[in-house]
Amino acid sequence: DIVNLSIFEIKLVSKNLQDFEFSSEATVQNIQLSNNGSSLSCSDQIFGSNEKRISISISGISSSPGNVSFTAETTTHLTLYWSPPTENINCIVKYIVKINDQQMETTVTSLSVPNLTIGLVYNVTVYSQDSDNRNGSTSELLTVTWKVPLPVSALSWNISEIDGNTSIILIWEHEEDSSRPPIQHFFVSHNISEPWNTTTMNSSIILTGIKRGNTYVINVSAVNILGESLPQEIEAIINEVSTTTNQISSTTSTTIITSSTFVFSSMSQETNTIPQSFSNILSTITSSDALSNTICLTDPLETCSNNIQTGVVI
């Protein structure tokens, strides 16, 4: 029989059947994708009757999986994850994952991918397949760059002098590439003192044990599970200074000159206070042959007093 119903019940009836099998079928036309119904199969004979009802759901292809992402497990192995489609999901039986020119299948919303090669780029898409072998919509493309991190950039240094201890403050920037395995830490190597290298999760570090008159070579690189990026190198030249007491007066100043950095040591020799006349200090400093920059020009001097007292770089 052919039934033309939008919301339907199919009733198949066989009567007076004995000692042999019987089958029948019905075709339902003009069905909309949003329709639901049921099929009721009945048998009736001299010994009694029986029936079986089967629910029928009409749906289109499933929507695309979302939020496709990955986690790096080892240097040759990652796990893909995604969220299931939000539309027409009842008939999904499996997911098809395409990775470049290869295809893999799974019945869950994750997939382990082995045998990866460092240095390659993998393009990943995911779609579902239903019980009628119909393919759902394809996810957005996920690009996996199976490489070490990008190098750090804008590497710079400054010097700090506190209580007679000299340190280098090292600062850098790093652009995170979400298609690569995430950064685990930064690796800093140097020729200052043992240990000759250290690691940090931050984009800055303070290196102690600095001695005047030395030149230090420092390298910084980013590290992920696949290895270390190309290191970026910087040279820190720490100039010599004359041996003096940690004092400044209005007529005699002790200036510690580094590359574009000035450190003022302490207070007035006579009164142990900050000199009242900023112009006296400035005129003394600018007479220095080593001066290439000026600082604290917009005083009152009190704005710099804390830095001067503690000996921190201004």
SULSULVEN-V143871 format. One line per field, one symbol per residue. ss: DSSP state (2 for helix, 1 for strand, 0 for the rest). Layout:
ss->???
This chain:
ss->01110000111111100000000000111000000111111111100111111111100000000111111111001111111000000001111111100111110001111000000011111111110000100000011110000000111111111100111111111000000000001111110000001111000111100000001111111111001100011111100000000000000000111100111100000000000002222222220000000000000002222222220000
